[in-house]
């Protein structure tokens, strides 16, 4: 779930955190996504890997158009849901441990 979140001096989470990164939102628009919600929705619908980051966060990763689209999530006890921390298109999938991989359909 993409919650409103917050952006602070030393970081943040959710929509406000992603929106505060103007270069990132411009990059997402350049990749053809109309807004942050469309980008996060794409990754949540199309992810091919569930990975684990060194700090224990889970990351959903979708590969498309030469990018590995990362959406880290963490459990929100108060809302009882998985909340999006941030969203980042990357050229690689380093420093994560794959926990699950979607099988490709047989032809």
C-alpha positions, 0 to 999 in steps of 0.5 A: 500500500502506498501511504502518504508517509513523510519526508524529513531531513534524514529520510522518510517513507511513502508518497511524500518521500518519493515525491520529494525527490524531484529528479526521481519523479522526473525520471519516472515521467521520462520512463512513461509513468504519469505519476508515482501511483502509476509507477508503484502500481506497475511494480506491484502488478509486475514484480518478478522477484521478492528480495531481501535488503541488508537492513531486512526490508523486502523489495519487490523488483520488476524488470522492464525496459532495461531497468530493475524497478525496486519498491521496498516495503515494510510491515506497518503494525498500526495499519496491518499492511505492507507499506511502500517505503520508496520506489527506485528505477535502477540499472541493476539488482545488486546488494539484495538476496532473492527470496522468490522468483516468478517462474516464466510461463512455458511456451 
